[in-house]
Amino acid sequence: MRQVLIDHARAAAALKRGGNAQRVDWDATIIVDPADGQSRLLMLEVDRALEALSDESSALVRIVEMHYFGGMTAEEIALVTERSAHAIRHDLRLARAWLRRELSQQLPCLGE
């Protein structure tokens, strides 16, 4: 019985520390529009666009990072930033439009 309890405790501890995490292979590309022939942007182009956006609004970049790279929802970002979820959704739409315009210079299919 002791061994069963110890094994159970080890399994629970492993889950708490990412024991059930799935491996994700990092690819240096982002699929922009799968319906458009699998157009891709290099991650460096996205980084350059985010750097340009940070010159105008570092708050927007932070929200984009939390949402797209951190996987946070608008509600979770609102809690962290102490703003309303509505304001966060608005900022995400604004940032998406800004980035689309910026990146459309590299990929004209984005400007359509």
C-alpha positions in Angstrom: 0.0 0.0 0.0 2.8 2.4 0.8 4.3 1.9 -2.7 0.9 2.6 -4.3 0.6 5.8 -2.4 4.2 6.8 -3.2 3.6 6.1 -6.9 0.4 8.1 -6.8 2.2 11.1 -5.1 5.0 10.9 -7.7 2.6 11.0 -10.6 0.7 13.9 -9.1 3.9 15.8 -8.6 5.0 15.1 -12.1 1.7 16.5 -13.5 2.1 19.7 -11.5 5.6 20.2 -13.1 4.5 19.7 -16.6 4.4 15.9 -16.7 1.5 15.9 -19.1 3.0 18.6 -21.3 3.1 17.8 -25.0 6.1 18.4 -27.2 5.7 21.2 -29.7 8.2 21.5 -32.5 9.1 25.2 -33.1 9.0 26.2 -36.8 10.4 29.5 -37.7 7.3 30.3 -39.8 3.8 31.3 -39.1 0.9 30.3 -41.4 -0.9 33.5 -42.3 -3.9 32.3 -44.3 -4.3 28.6 -44.9 -7.0 29.3 -47.5 -4.4 31.3 -49.5 -2.1 28.5 -50.6 -0.4 28.2 -47.2 1.3 31.6 -47.3 4.0 31.9 -44.7 5.9 34.7 -43.0 9.2 34.2 -41.4 9.2 34.7 -37.7 11.8 37.4 -38.2 9.4 39.5 -40.3 6.8 39.2 -37.5 9.4 40.3 -35.0 10.4 43.3 -37.1 6.7 44.3 -37.4 6.3 44.0 -33.6 9.4 46.1 -33.1 7.9 48.8 -35.4 4.6 48.6 -33.5 6.5 49.0 -30.2 7.7 52.4 -31.4 4.1 53.5 -31.5 2.6 51.5 -28.6 4.5 49.1 -26.3 1.2 48.3 -24.6 -0.2 46.9 -27.8 2.9 44.7 -28.3 2.6 43.4 -24.8 -1.1 42.4 -25.4 -0.2 40.7 -28.7 2.6 38.8 -27.0 0.3 37.6 -24.2 -2.4 36.6 -26.6 -0.5 35.0 -29.5 2.7 33.8 -27.8 1.3 33.2 -24.3 -2.0 31.8 -25.4 -3.9 34.1 -23.0 -7.6 35.0 -23.6 -8.8 38.6 -23.6 -10.3 38.0 -20.1 -7.0 36.7 -18.7 -5.1 39.6 -20.2 -7.7 42.0 -18.7 -7.0 40.5 -15.3 -3.2 40.9 -15.6 -3.4 44.4 -17.1 -6.3 45.6 -14.8 -8.3 46.7 -17.8 -11.7 45.6 -19.2 -11.9 42.6 -21.5 -13.7 44.8 -24.0 -10.8 47.2 -24.1 -8.4 44.3 -24.6 -10.4 42.9 -27.5 -10.4 46.4 -29.0 -6.6 46.6 -28.7 -6.2 43.2 -30.2 -8.3 44.2 -33.3 -6.3 47.4 -33.6 -2.9 45.6 -33.3 -4.1 42.9 -35.8 -5.0 45.6 -38.3 -1.7 47.5 -37.7 0.3 44.3 -38.1 -1.7 43.2 -41.2 -0.9 46.6 -42.8 2.7 46.4 -41.9 3.2 42.8 -43.0 1.2 43.3 -46.2 4.3 45.1 -47.5 6.1 41.7 -47.4 3.1 39.6 -48.5 0.7 41.5 -50.8 -1.9 38.8 -50.3 -2.5 40.1 -46.8 -3.6 43.5 -48.0 -6.6 42.0 -49.8 
